[in-house]
């Protein structure tokens, strides 16, 4: 399964490497609103392409889901590679982000 918040070229590439019965779940379009999928690629492995949005959830469902993720994060079961930088280093953060591979999130701390 690929959870894809960027779509565009990334979704096209992901469709080519999904395993049999794999799923591409689109969560957003940060790099583009369109992707190209080959019919033969989708059919040859019975791949599913799905869209998802939180807007169809009730406030209670969103609250419960966020609470679950925060519980997992508080026990270290879910984490994200990050580096904290002081807010005064915002220019450096922008420069690093522009040339970085995105594997580590830069977090500005006021």
Secondary structure, DSSP 8 states (H G I E B T S, - for coil): -EEESS-HHHHHHHHHH--TT-EEEE---TT-S-----HHHHHHTT-EEEE--GGGS-HHHHHHHHHHHHHHHHTTSS---EEEEEGGGHHHHHHHHHHS-SSSEEEEE-
